[in-house]
Amino acid sequence: MDDRWESEVIEYGAINITGFRIVDATRPHVKDFLANWHRQDTATSQGAGRESISAQAALMYDAVFVLVEAFNKHLRKRNDKNNMRRVTSTSNQTINGTKPLDCYHNRGWVTPWEHGDKISRLLRKVEIEGLTGEIRFNDDGRRQNYTLHVVEMTVNSAMVKVAEWTDEAGFQPIAAKYVRLRPHEIEKNKTYIVTTILEEPFIMRKVSDTGEVLMGNDGYEGYCKDLADLIAKKLGISYELRIVKDRKHGTENQDVSGGWDGMVGELIRKEADIAIAPLTITSERERVIDFSKPFMSLGISIMIKKPIKQKPGVFSFLNPLSKEIWVCVIFSYIAVSIVLFIVSRFSPYEWRVLTISGSTDSAISGRNDPGLQHPHTPQGSPHMPTSSMANDFSIVNSLWFALAAFMQQSCDISPRSISGRIAGSVWWFFTLILICSYTANLAAFLTIERMVTPINSPEDLAAQTEVQYGTILNGTTLDFFRKSQINLYSKMWEFMNSRRDVFVQSYEEGIEKVRTSKGKYAFLLESPMNDYINEREPCDTMKVGRNLDAKGFGVATPLGSPLRDPINLAVLSLKENGELAKLVERWWYERTECRHGDKPDPTRNELSLSNVAGIFYILIGGLLLALAVALLEFCYKSHTEATRAKIPLSDAMKAKARLTIGGGRDFDNGRRGKKRVLAAEVPTLTTFAPKSNTFISNSSLIINLWVLAINSVEEVLRTSKRDWEHRERSSTQQHTYPGINCYQESPSDNSPANSLPTPPPPPLVAPPPPPPPPRRPRRNVTFAESPPKSPKKSKSPKFIFQRKLSSIAALDVAVPWTPASPRHWSGLNDKPEYIT
């Protein structure tokens, strides 16, 4: 390690560098050599004129002197002078039997010199003082008793000896006295010229509140102006701020003096002492000027026009799932419905027997029991009940069950077979996971206004040609793409170089081109400028993607300037105490012109009407569809009734309309306001023939046995009562019946009369009965048949058990009857009649 490395290692900043040095410049022998070497003519002696020598050159110098000293020792011997002269002769002839040294290698081997062994022994005996210290060899030809100096170099000191190492004593540290790297030769009384360039927010013109243009340093403001003030304060100097004449940063230009233009050229020509500006540190510039440590880190970034934020659409609630998923869900719904329909058709456990009573037109169903029989109707009777097989899972009901499960709602039907339950279970699991995933992702889609950008990274920019991109001519950004060996950046350079119109002359031109190109142009510039412009009105630009490289802005000085190191230390100090970060916050974000207050509060994510308007549209559409279907059903039913009754369609529709408006009132014969009240309804008695597969549990079997027992008891009671009544009529020959109570009011639907059986008819020859007591006015009653009822749903054994108990209790209640009635009783199993 020697002094000539000083200018190189200092670039590493505050890194401590420790090395070895074999040349001790404090020794008198070395001082004399360096003095003579410095006075040598550089034209005749290559490398002369320097004040120091490298370790490699010093070792070569010592090696030559060792060889010379060995030959001198041999030549000093009188007997060998002539032999040595003959040995060193260039003739190929042998002299006195001694062959000269053959250095030709074309034979593939080298002939050893016959005096080589003698010279080798002389070299091991040499002891001289060279530039690298005392030179001495041992018997093996290795150097011994030499010293290496351990030195250190830091940013604040020159190479300082901190220890010694010898082959005998080893490492021996010494007390080091650090000195300054070079003295601060700063002229305090001098006004230094600081060159800069007008570029927001680094340097800007300042106007007073009264509109007066200020002069001197007070006429400028910005990040670099504040930085210059801080550096000048730390160094204790004064400065004058000047704008660069050609308004350029600095590139190589052989047409100008010094070979560089811009601020770099002014520093080379000594027209300025310092350059404080957004000047990028590059290797080309480092060769001609000095830079301080970077006061700002940056990189090449991408600026595009800010796209308009897209608010959630009317049907944004569908966005949590992609279109492909929704289509798959619809097909899955249809497939599950079809599978449920098929497995219900194939499975015997989904079928049930539907028995329709001939007397009451009521349906009694029994699941898996074809042995249903009517106990009161003999074979061949016109009132014999009919049976048919039914399955709850029709295609419509299957669709309804699958839809109810998908909407997490209950349904009035459910599969009873194992195959149907397996299909329903997997559909429930499917809908559970799907709805949980949808719900978890729904909030983000409804509360966030998304900004869709066409470009999100440099890779996106290079992979397309619709959006053009460019940079400033004659700048470091252009040089980066032109010299880059990375495939991505080389591809971008080829695109830009083939379209010369994408390049601009200044930042202002490039920014304006971004704003007027309607999203078809991207500008490549340094990230600090990109961030600053994005905070300026009209706030229509934005930065996308990562930085393409990493570099920094530095304070520049001429080569060898005494200001470099003090400025370097000042920049490091400002960075450590946070002053540089405060400047960035002040000039980039505190003076922003763009509002950021409209950002949604993360603690309040309330939805607006635009977020959920779609579900309201679906609700309104569903209600309108229901009304339309109801109107179609009304028209269809009216047409059916008109065809069956052979009346005009308009009359049927009017009757249906009156029924719709009146809500269940009787409109027969043009009358209104009188309710039809069921007088008596005899429940159909049905006996279930037990089968092995009808009742699964023991409780169901017990209830079925109870029903059979009650049916038998009921039949016995009915027969006994009928015989008793017949005997009473025969003995008294009267047309009155015990327990008859007729009231003027029409019994309500909940009155006991509605649930009583109709009394048997009187004999046709019976005389009229005596008038009743004048306690209460009587009214004539007529009986009318009610319309046939639709088949009822199958009831559980427990319900049938309760129904039978009610029927038995009703047998003990007398039913009023009037002989003036135009209709006779037709028996217990007749259809129910109504009183008007």
C-alpha positions in Angstrom: 0.0 0.0 0.0 1.5 3.3 -1.0 0.6 7.0 -1.3 -0.6 6.8 -4.8 -3.7 4.9 -3.6 -4.8 7.9 -1.5 -7.0 9.5 -4.1 -8.8 6.2 -4.8 -9.4 4.9 -1.3 -10.8 8.2 -0.1 -13.9 7.6 -2.3 -15.0 4.9 0.1 -16.0 7.6 2.6 -16.0 6.7 6.3 -14.7 3.2 5.8 -11.5 2.5 7.7 -8.8 1.0 5.5 -5.9 -0.9 7.0 -2.9 -2.2 5.0 0.8 -3.0 4.8 3.5 -0.6 3.5 7.1 -1.8 2.8 8.6 1.6 1.8 9.3 3.8 4.7 9.5 7.4 3.3 11.1 8.7 6.6 14.4 6.8 6.0 17.2 9.0 4.6 18.1 6.6 1.8 14.4 6.7 0.6 14.3 10.5 0.9 17.5 10.9 -1.3 16.1 8.5 -3.9 12.7 10.3 -4.1 14.4 13.7 -4.3 16.6 12.5 -7.2 13.6 10.8 -8.8 11.6 13.9 -8.7 14.3 15.9 -10.5 14.6 13.4 -13.4 13.5 14.4 -16.8 10.1 12.9 -17.6 10.9 12.8 -21.3 13.8 10.4 -20.8 12.7 8.6 -17.6 9.2 7.2 -17.7 7.3 7.8 -14.4 9.8 10.4 -13.2 8.8 13.6 -11.6 6.6 12.0 -8.9 7.0 12.5 -5.2 6.4 8.9 -4.3 7.1 5.4 -5.5 5.0 2.3 -5.5 5.9 -0.9 -3.6 6.2 -2.8 -6.8 8.7 -0.3 -8.3 10.7 -0.2 -5.1 11.1 -4.1 -5.0 12.2 -4.1 -8.7 14.7 -1.4 -7.9 16.1 -3.4 -5.0 16.2 -6.6 -7.0 18.4 -5.0 -9.7 20.8 -3.7 -7.1 21.1 -7.1 -5.4 22.0 -8.7 -8.7 24.6 -6.0 -9.4 26.1 -6.4 -6.0 26.5 -10.2 -6.5 28.3 -9.7 -9.8 30.5 -7.0 -8.4 31.5 -9.4 -5.6 32.5 -12.0 -8.2 34.3 -9.5 -10.4 36.3 -8.2 -7.5 38.1 -11.4 -7.4 41.2 -11.1 -9.7 41.3 -14.7 -10.8 37.7 -14.6 -12.2 37.8 -11.3 -14.0 38.8 -12.7 -17.4 36.5 -15.7 -17.0 33.5 -13.5 -16.2 34.3 -11.3 -19.2 34.3 -14.4 -21.4 31.2 -15.7 -19.8 29.2 -12.5 -20.5 30.4 -12.4 -24.1 27.7 -12.6 -26.7 29.8 -14.9 -29.0 28.7 -18.4 -29.5 32.3 -19.6 -29.6 33.7 -21.3 -26.6 36.6 -19.5 -25.0 38.9 -21.5 -22.8 36.4 -24.3 -22.6 33.6 -22.1 -21.2 30.3 -22.2 -23.1 28.2 -19.0 -23.1 24.6 -18.8 -21.9 22.1 -20.0 -24.5 18.7 -18.3 -24.2 17.1 -19.7 -27.3 14.0 -21.7 -26.5 13.3 -23.0 -30.0 14.9 -26.3 -29.0 12.3 -26.8 -26.2 14.9 -26.7 -23.4 17.3 -24.2 -21.8 21.0 -25.0 -21.3 22.0 -24.2 -17.7 24.7 -21.7 -17.2 27.8 -23.3 -15.9 28.4 -20.4 -13.5 24.8 -20.1 -12.3 25.5 -22.1 -9.2 28.3 -19.8 -8.3 26.2 -16.7 -8.8 23.4 -18.2 -6.8 25.8 -18.6 -3.9 26.9 -15.0 -4.3 23.3 -13.7 -4.2 22.7 -15.4 -0.9 25.6 -13.6 0.6 24.5 -10.0 -0.5 23.7 -7.6 2.3 22.6 -4.1 1.2 20.2 -1.3 2.2 17.5 -0.8 -0.4 14.3 1.2 -0.7 12.3 -1.6 1.0 14.8 -1.7 4.0 17.6 -3.9 4.8 18.1 -6.8 2.4 19.5 -10.1 3.6 19.0 -13.8 2.6 19.3 -17.1 4.4 20.8 -20.3 3.1 17.6 -21.2 1.3 17.5 -17.9 -0.5 14.6 -16.4 1.4 14.7 -12.7 2.6 15.0 -12.2 6.3 15.1 -9.5 8.8 12.7 -7.2 6.9 10.0 -4.9 8.2 6.4 -4.2 7.1 4.6 -1.1 8.3 0.9 -1.5 9.2 -0.9 1.7 8.2 -4.5 3.0 8.4 -6.4 5.5 6.3 -9.7 7.1 7.1 -11.7 9.9 5.7 -10.2 12.3 8.2 -6.5 11.2 8.1 -3.7 10.3 5.9 -1.9 7.0 6.0 -0.7 6.6 9.5 1.6 4.0 10.9 -0.1 2.0 13.6 2.1 -1.1 13.9 5.1 -3.0 12.6 5.6 -6.6 11.5 9.0 -8.3 11.3 9.9 -11.9 10.6 11.6 -12.2 14.0 9.3 -10.2 16.4 6.0 -10.4 14.5 3.2 -7.8 15.0 4.1 -4.9 17.3 1.5 -2.1 17.6 2.6 1.4 18.2 0.8 4.6 19.4 -0.5 6.3 16.2 -0.8 10.0 15.8 -3.6 10.8 13.4 -3.2 13.8 11.1 -5.6 15.5 8.7 -5.7 14.1 5.2 -5.0 17.4 3.8 -5.1 20.8 5.5 -8.3 22.9 5.1 -7.0 25.6 2.8 -10.3 27.5 2.7 -10.1 31.2 2.2 -12.6 32.6 4.7 -12.6 36.1 3.1 -13.3 34.8 -0.4 -16.8 34.7 -2.0 -17.2 31.4 -3.8 -19.2 31.1 -7.0 -21.9 28.5 -6.8 -23.4 27.5 -10.2 -26.8 25.9 -10.4 -29.8 25.4 -12.8 -33.4 26.5 -12.6 -35.4 23.4 -11.9 -38.3 23.0 -9.5 -38.2 22.5 -6.6 -34.4 22.7 -6.4 -33.9 26.3 -7.6 -36.8 28.7 -8.4 -37.1 32.4 -8.9 -38.5 34.1 -5.8 -40.9 37.1 -5.9 -41.6 39.3 -3.0 -45.1 39.8 -1.6 -45.3 43.2 -3.4 -44.4 41.6 -6.7 -40.9 43.0 -6.8 -38.2 40.8 -8.3 -35.4 40.2 -5.8 -31.8 40.3 -6.7 -28.7 38.3 -5.6 -29.1 35.1 -3.5 -32.4 36.4 -2.1 -33.9 36.1 -5.5 -33.9 32.3 -5.4 -35.5 29.7 -3.3 -35.8 26.0 -3.3 -34.1 22.8 -2.0 -30.6 23.5 -3.3 -30.8 27.1 -2.0 -31.5 25.9 1.5 -28.8 23.3 1.1 -26.2 25.9 0.0 -27.1 28.0 3.1 -26.6 25.1 5.4 -23.2 24.1 3.8 -21.9 27.7 3.8 -22.9 28.0 7.5 -21.0 24.9 8.4 -17.9 25.9 6.4 -18.1 29.5 7.5 -17.8 30.9 4.0 -19.9 33.2 1.8 -21.1 32.4 -1.7 -22.8 33.9 -4.8 -25.5 31.9 -6.6 -25.4 32.0 -10.4 -27.5 30.2 -13.0 -25.6 28.2 -15.5 -25.3 30.1 -18.8 -26.3 27.3 -21.3 -29.0 25.9 -18.9 -27.5 22.3 -19.1 -26.3 19.9 -16.4 -23.2 18.8 -18.3 -22.3 16.4 -21.0 -19.2 15.8 -23.1 -19.0 18.3 -25.9 -15.8 18.7 -27.9 -17.1 21.9 -29.4 -16.7 23.9 -26.2 -13.7 24.7 -24.1 -12.7 21.9 -21.7 -14.7 19.3 -23.6 -17.8 19.6 -21.4 -20.8 21.9 -21.4 -23.2 22.9 -18.7 -22.3 23.1 -15.0 -19.6 20.5 -15.4 -17.8 22.6 -18.1 -17.9 25.7 -15.8 -16.2 23.7 -13.0 -13.5 22.4 -15.4 -12.9 25.9 -16.8 -12.7 27.3 -13.2 -15.6 29.6 -13.9 -17.3 28.3 -10.7 -16.1 26.9 -7.5 -19.1 24.8 -6.4 -22.0 23.2 -8.2 -25.1 22.7 -6.0 -27.9 21.4 -8.2 -29.7 18.2 -9.2 -26.4 16.9 -10.7 -26.2 13.1 -11.0 -23.0 11.4 -9.9 -21.7 9.4 -12.8 -18.3 7.7 -13.6 -17.8 10.0 -16.7 -18.2 13.2 -14.6 -16.2 11.7 -11.8 -13.1 11.7 -14.1 -13.2 15.4 -14.6 -14.7 16.8 -11.4 -15.0 15.8 -7.8 -18.3 14.9 -6.1 -19.3 14.9 -2.5 -21.4 12.1 -0.9 -24.9 12.1 -2.4 -27.3 14.4 -0.6 -30.3 12.7 -2.3 -30.9 9.2 -3.5 -33.0 8.7 -6.6 -33.6 6.6 -9.7 -35.2 6.8 -13.1 -39.0 6.5 -12.8 -42.1 6.5 -15.0 -44.6 9.3 -15.2 -48.0 8.7 -16.8 -51.3 10.6 -16.9 -53.5 9.8 -13.9 -56.5 7.7 -15.0 -59.9 8.6 -13.7 -61.0 6.7 -10.6 -63.7 4.2 -11.4 -66.5 4.2 -8.9 -68.3 0.9 -8.1 -70.8 0.1 -10.8 -74.5 -0.7 -10.3 -73.7 -4.4 -10.3 -70.4 -4.1 -8.4 -71.6 -6.7 -5.9 -70.9 -9.3 -8.6 -67.2 -8.3 -8.8 -65.9 -10.4 -5.9 -66.3 -13.4 -8.1 -65.2 -13.5 -11.7 -67.6 -14.0 -14.6 -66.3 -17.5 -15.1 -67.2 -18.4 -11.5 -70.7 -17.0 -11.9 -71.3 -19.0 -15.1 -70.0 -22.1 -13.3 -72.3 -21.4 -10.3 -75.3 -21.2 -12.6 -74.5 -24.4 -14.4 -73.8 -26.1 -11.0 -77.2 -25.0 -9.8 -78.9 -26.5 -12.8 -76.8 -29.7 -12.6 -77.6 -30.2 -8.9 -81.3 -29.7 -9.6 -81.2 -32.3 -12.3 -79.3 -34.8 -10.2 -81.8 -34.3 -7.3 -84.6 -34.9 -9.7 -83.0 -38.1 -11.1 -82.0 -39.6 -7.8 -85.5 -38.9 -6.4 -87.0 -40.7 -9.3 -84.8 -43.7 -9.0 -84.9 -44.0 -5.2 -88.1 -45.8 -3.8 -87.9 -43.8 -0.6 -88.9 -40.6 -2.3 -92.2 -42.0 -3.6 -95.5 -41.9 -1.6 -99.0 -43.2 -2.2 -101.6 -40.4 -2.7 -105.2 -41.6 -1.8 -108.1 -39.5 -3.0 -111.4 -40.0 -1.1 -114.5 -40.3 -3.4 -116.8 -38.6 -0.8 -114.8 -35.6 0.2 -112.4 -35.3 -2.7 -109.7 -35.0 0.0 -106.3 -36.5 -0.5 -104.7 -38.7 2.1 -101.1 -39.7 1.4 -99.1 -42.5 2.8 -95.4 -42.8 2.1 -94.2 -46.1 0.9 -97.5 -47.8 1.8 -99.6 -48.9 -1.2 -102.0 -50.8 1.2 -104.1 -47.8 2.0 -107.8 -48.7 2.2 -111.0 -46.8 3.0 -112.9 -48.5 5.9 -116.4 -47.1 5.2 -116.7 -47.6 1.4 -117.5 -51.1 0.2 -116.1 -52.5 -3.0 -117.8 -51.3 -6.1 -119.2 -48.1 -4.4 -119.1 -44.9 -6.4 -117.4 -43.3 -3.5 -114.5 -45.7 -3.5 -111.2 -43.8 -3.0 -108.5 -43.9 -5.7 -104.8 -44.1 -5.1 -101.8 -42.8 -7.1 -98.0 -42.6 -6.7 -96.5 -39.1 -6.0 -93.0 -37.7 -5.7 -92.2 -34.4 -4.1 -89.1 -33.8 -6.1 -90.4 -32.8 -9.4 -88.1 -30.8 -11.7 -89.7 -27.5 -10.4 -89.4 -28.5 -6.8 -85.8 -29.7 -7.3 -85.0 -26.2 -8.7 -86.7 -24.6 -5.8 -84.9 -26.7 -3.2 -81.5 -26.0 -4.8 -82.2 -22.3 -5.0 -83.3 -22.2 -1.3 -80.2 -24.0 -0.3 -78.0 -21.6 -2.3 -79.7 -18.6 -0.7 -79.2 -20.2 2.8 -83.0 -20.4 3.3 -85.2 -23.3 4.4 -87.6 -25.2 2.2 -90.8 -27.1 2.8 -89.5 -30.2 1.1 -86.3 -32.1 1.8 -84.8 -35.3 0.5 -85.5 -38.5 2.5 -83.4 -41.0 0.5 -79.7 -41.5 1.2 -78.8 -40.6 -2.4 -80.8 -37.4 -2.2 -79.3 -36.4 1.1 -75.8 -36.9 -0.3 -76.5 -34.7 -3.3 -78.1 -32.1 -1.0 -75.2 -32.2 1.5 -72.5 -31.6 -1.1 -74.5 -28.7 -2.5 -74.8 -27.2 1.0 -71.1 -27.5 1.5 -70.4 -26.0 -1.9 -72.7 -23.0 -1.2 -71.2 -22.5 2.3 -67.7 -22.1 1.0 -68.7 -20.0 -1.9 -70.8 -17.6 0.2 -68.0 -17.3 2.8 -65.5 -16.5 0.1 -67.9 -14.0 -1.6 -68.6 -12.2 1.7 -65.0 -11.9 2.7 -64.1 -10.3 -0.6 -67.2 -8.2 -1.0 -66.2 -5.2 1.3 -63.1 -4.4 -0.6 -64.9 -4.2 -3.9 -67.8 -2.1 -2.6 -65.8 0.5 -0.6 -62.7 1.1 -2.7 -62.7 3.2 -5.8 -60.3 1.5 -8.0 -57.8 3.2 -10.3 -57.0 1.1 -13.3 -53.7 2.0 -14.8 -52.6 0.8 -18.3 -48.9 0.6 -17.1 -47.8 -0.7 -13.8 -44.1 -1.5 -14.3 -41.2 -1.1 -16.7 -42.0 -4.6 -18.0 -45.5 -3.5 -18.9 -44.1 -0.5 -20.7 -41.6 -2.5 -22.8 -44.1 -5.2 -23.7 -46.5 -2.8 -25.5 -46.4 -0.2 -28.3 -49.6 1.7 -27.8 -48.2 3.9 -25.1 -45.1 5.6 -26.3 -42.3 6.7 -23.9 -39.3 8.9 -24.0 -36.9 11.1 -22.0 -34.8 14.3 -22.2 -32.1 14.5 -24.9 -28.5 14.9 -23.8 -29.0 13.7 -20.2 -28.0 11.0 -17.8 -31.3 9.2 -18.3 -30.7 8.9 -22.0 -27.1 7.7 -21.4 -28.4 5.0 -19.1 -30.6 3.4 -21.7 -28.1 3.9 -24.5 -25.3 2.1 -22.6 -27.3 -0.4 -20.6 -26.6 -4.1 -21.2 -29.8 -5.3 -19.6 -32.2 -6.8 -22.1 -35.2 -4.9 -20.8 -33.6 -1.5 -21.0 -31.9 -2.3 -24.3 -35.3 -3.1 -25.8 -36.7 0.2 -24.4 -33.8 2.1 -26.0 -34.4 0.5 -29.4 -38.0 1.5 -29.2 -37.2 5.1 -28.3 -34.4 5.4 -30.8 -36.7 4.3 -33.6 -39.1 7.1 -32.8 -37.2 10.3 -32.4 -40.3 12.3 -31.6 -40.5 10.7 -28.1 -37.5 12.8 -26.9 -38.0 16.2 -25.4 -35.7 19.1 -24.7 -36.7 19.9 -21.1 -38.7 18.6 -18.2 -41.5 21.1 -18.9 -41.9 19.8 -22.4 -42.0 16.2 -21.3 -44.6 16.9 -18.6 -46.8 18.8 -20.9 -46.6 16.0 -23.4 -47.8 13.6 -20.8 -50.8 15.8 -19.9 -51.9 16.4 -23.5 -51.4 12.9 -24.9 -54.5 11.4 -23.2 -52.6 8.6 -21.6 -50.7 7.6 -24.7 -47.2 8.9 -23.6 -45.0 8.0 -20.6 -42.1 10.3 -19.5 -38.9 8.8 -18.0 -37.3 11.1 -15.5 -35.7 11.2 -12.1 -37.9 10.2 -9.2 -37.6 13.4 -7.2 -38.9 15.5 -10.1 -41.6 12.9 -10.7 -42.8 13.1 -7.1 -42.8 16.9 -7.1 -44.8 17.2 -10.3 -47.4 14.8 -9.0 -48.1 17.2 -6.1 -48.6 20.2 -8.4 -51.9 21.3 -10.0 -53.7 20.1 -12.0 -52.7 16.9 -10.2 -53.3 14.8 -13.3 -50.0 12.8 -13.3 -48.7 9.9 -11.3 -45.7 7.7 -10.8 -46.0 4.0 -11.5 -43.7 1.1 -11.0 -40.3 0.9 -9.3 -37.2 2.9 -10.1 -35.2 1.6 -13.0 -31.8 2.3 -11.3 -30.2 3.7 -8.2 -28.0 6.8 -8.2 -27.6 10.1 -6.3 -27.3 13.9 -6.6 -24.0 15.3 -5.2 -22.2 18.6 -4.7 -19.5 19.0 -7.4 -16.2 20.8 -7.1 -13.2 21.1 -9.5 -10.5 18.4 -9.3 -8.2 18.9 -6.3 -10.3 21.6 -4.8 -9.7 22.1 -1.0 -13.5 22.4 -0.7 -14.3 18.8 -1.5 -13.5 17.2 1.9 -15.1 19.9 4.0 -18.3 19.8 1.8 -18.3 16.1 2.0 -18.2 16.2 5.8 -20.9 18.8 5.9 -23.2 16.7 3.7 -22.7 13.7 5.9 -23.4 15.7 9.0 -26.6 17.2 7.5 -27.8 13.7 6.5 -27.1 12.3 10.0 -29.0 15.0 11.9 -32.0 14.8 9.6 -31.7 18.2 8.0 -31.9 16.8 4.5 -35.0 14.9 5.3 -36.6 18.1 6.6 -35.8 19.9 3.4 -37.5 17.1 1.3 -40.6 17.3 3.5 -40.7 21.1 3.2 -40.3 21.4 -0.6 -42.1 18.3 -1.7 -45.1 17.6 0.5 -45.8 20.6 2.8 -46.4 22.8 -0.2 -48.5 20.3 -2.1 -51.3 21.7 -4.3 -53.3 18.4 -4.5 -55.9 17.5 -2.0 -55.6 14.2 -0.2 -58.5 14.8 2.2 -61.0 13.0 0.1 -59.4 9.7 0.9 -61.7 7.3 2.6 -61.4 7.0 6.3 -60.1 3.5 7.1 -62.3 3.4 10.2 -65.5 4.2 8.3 -66.3 2.1 5.3 -69.9 3.1 4.8 -71.6 2.1 1.5 -73.3 4.6 -0.7 -76.4 4.0 -2.9 -74.2 3.6 -5.9 -72.5 0.6 -4.2 -75.7 -1.4 -3.8 -78.0 0.0 -6.4 -77.9 -3.2 -8.3 -79.6 -5.2 -5.6 -82.4 -2.7 -5.5 -82.8 -3.0 -9.3 -83.0 -6.8 -8.9 -85.6 -6.4 -6.2 -87.8 -4.1 -8.2 -87.4 -6.3 -11.3 -88.4 -9.4 -9.3 -91.5 -7.7 -7.8 -92.5 -6.5 -11.3 -92.0 -10.0 -12.6 -94.1 -11.5 -9.8 -96.9 -9.0 -10.6 -96.7 -9.9 -14.3 -96.9 -13.6 -13.5 -99.8 -13.1 -11.2 -101.7 -11.2 -14.0 -101.0 -14.1 -16.4 -102.3 -16.6 -13.8 -105.4 -14.4 -13.3 -106.1 -14.4 -17.0 -105.3 -18.1 -17.4 -107.6 -19.1 -14.5 -110.4 -16.8 -15.7 -110.2 -18.4 -19.2 -110.3 -21.9 -17.6 -113.3 -21.1 -15.5 -115.1 -19.5 -18.4 -114.5 -22.5 -20.6 -115.7 -24.9 -17.9 -118.8 -22.9 -16.9 -119.5 -21.8 -20.5 -119.8 -18.2 -19.6 -118.2 -15.2 -21.3 -114.6 -14.5 -20.4 -115.4 -11.0 -19.3 -117.9 -12.3 -16.7 -115.4 -14.8 -15.4 -112.7 -12.1 -15.1 -115.2 -9.7 -13.3 -116.1 -12.5 -10.8 -112.4 -13.1 -10.2 -111.8 -9.4 -9.8 -114.6 -9.1 -7.3 -113.2 -12.1 -5.4 -109.7 -10.4 -5.5 -111.0 -7.1 -4.2 -113.6 -8.6 -1.7 -111.1 -11.0 -0.2 -113.1 -14.3 0.1 -116.8 -13.0 0.1 -119.5 -14.7 -1.9 -120.4 -13.1 -5.2 -122.8 -15.9 -6.4 -126.2 -14.7 -7.7 -125.1 -11.1 -7.6 -125.1 -10.9 -3.8 -122.3 -9.6 -1.7 -121.5 -9.4 1.9 -122.6 -12.8 3.2 -119.9 -15.2 4.1 -120.0 -18.9 3.3 -119.6 -20.8 6.4 -118.9 -24.5 6.6 -121.7 -26.1 8.5 -120.2 -29.5 9.1 -117.2 -31.3 7.8 -116.9 -35.0 8.4 -113.2 -36.0 8.4 -112.5 -38.9 6.2 -111.5 -41.9 8.1 -108.5 -43.7 6.6 -106.9 -46.8 7.8 -103.2 -47.4 7.2 -102.3 -51.0 6.5 -99.0 -51.4 8.3 -96.0 -52.5 6.4 -92.5 -53.2 7.3 -91.2 -50.1 5.6 -94.0 -47.7 6.5 -93.0 -46.8 10.0 -89.3 -46.7 10.8 -89.2 -45.9 14.5 -91.0 -47.6 17.4 -93.0 -44.4 18.3 -94.4 -44.3 14.8 -95.5 -47.9 15.1 -97.3 -47.3 18.4 -99.1 -44.2 17.1 -100.2 -46.2 14.0 -101.6 -48.9 16.3 -103.5 -46.3 18.3 -105.0 -44.9 15.1 -106.2 -48.4 14.1 -107.8 -48.9 17.5 -109.5 -45.5 17.4 -110.9 -46.2 14.0 -112.5 -49.4 15.3 -113.9 -47.6 18.4 -115.2 -44.8 16.2 -117.0 -47.3 13.8 -118.7 -49.0 16.8 -119.9 -45.7 18.2 -121.3 -44.5 14.9 -123.2 -47.7 14.4 -124.7 -47.6 17.9 -125.7 -44.0 17.6 -127.4 -44.6 14.2 -129.4 -47.5 15.6 -130.5 -45.5 18.7 -131.7 -42.5 16.6 -133.6 -44.9 14.3 -135.4 -46.4 17.3 -136.2 -43.0 18.7 -137.8 -41.8 15.5 -139.8 -45.0 15.2 -141.2 -44.8 18.7 -142.1 -41.1 18.9 -143.1 -40.5 15.3 -142.0 -36.9 15.8 -139.8 -34.7 13.7 -137.9 -33.2 16.4 -134.5 -34.3 17.7 -133.0 -34.0 21.1 -130.4 -31.4 21.4 -131.4 -29.2 18.4 -130.5 -25.6 18.9 -130.8 -23.3 15.9 -129.7 -19.7 16.2 -130.3 -16.9 13.9 -126.6 -16.0 13.6 -124.5 -17.8 11.1 -121.9 -19.8 12.9 -118.4 -18.6 12.5 -115.6 -20.6 11.0 -114.3 -21.4 14.4 -117.7 -22.5 15.9 -118.2 -26.1 16.9 -120.9 -26.5 14.2 -118.3 -26.4 11.5 -116.6 -29.5 12.8 -119.8 -31.5 13.6 -121.1 -34.3 11.4 -124.3 -33.8 9.4 -127.4 -35.5 11.0 -129.2 -38.2 9.1 -132.3 -37.3 6.9 -135.8 -37.8 8.3 -138.3 -40.2 6.7 -140.1 -38.8 3.6 -143.5 -39.4 5.1 -142.9 -37.7 8.3 -145.5 -35.0 9.2 -144.2 -31.4 9.8 -142.9 -30.8 13.3 -144.6 -28.5 15.8 -143.4 -24.9 15.7 -140.6 -24.2 18.1 -141.0 -22.0 21.2 -141.2 -18.3 20.4 -138.0 -17.5 22.2 -136.0 -16.7 19.2 -136.9 -16.1 15.6 -136.0 -18.9 13.2 -134.8 -18.9 9.7 -134.9 -21.4 7.0 -131.7 -23.1 6.1 -130.5 -24.5 2.8 -127.6 -26.7 2.1 -125.2 -26.1 -0.8 -122.3 -28.1 -1.9 -118.9 -26.7 -1.5 -116.5 -26.9 -4.4 -114.2 -29.9 -4.4 -111.2 -29.4 -2.3 -107.7 -30.1 -3.6 -105.9 -33.1 -2.2 -104.4 -32.4 1.1 -100.8 -33.0 2.0 -100.0 -36.2 3.8 -100.3 -35.9 7.6 -98.0 -37.4 10.1 -99.4 -40.3 12.3 -99.5 -38.0 15.3 -101.8 -35.6 13.4 -104.1 -38.4 12.3 -104.2 -39.5 15.9 -105.4 -36.1 17.1 -107.8 -35.9 14.2 -109.4 -39.1 15.2 -109.8 -38.0 18.8 -111.6 -34.9 17.6 -114.0 -37.0 15.5 -114.9 -39.3 18.3 -115.7 -36.3 20.6 -117.9 -34.8 18.0 -120.2 -37.9 17.8 -121.8 -36.9 21.1 -123.0 -33.5 19.8 -126.5 -33.2 18.4 -126.9 -31.4 15.0 -130.0 -29.3 14.3 -132.2 -30.1 11.4 -135.3 -28.5 9.9 -137.7 -30.6 7.8 -138.5 -27.6 5.6 -135.0 -27.9 4.2 -135.2 -28.5 0.4 -132.3 -31.0 0.7 -132.1 -34.2 2.7 -129.1 -35.6 4.4 -127.1 -38.0 2.4 -125.2 -39.7 5.1 -122.0 -39.3 7.1 -119.7 -39.7 4.1 -121.4 -37.0 2.0 -119.5 -33.9 1.0 -119.4 -31.0 3.5 -122.2 -28.4 3.1 -122.4 -24.7 3.8 -125.1 -22.6 5.4 -126.0 -19.2 3.9 
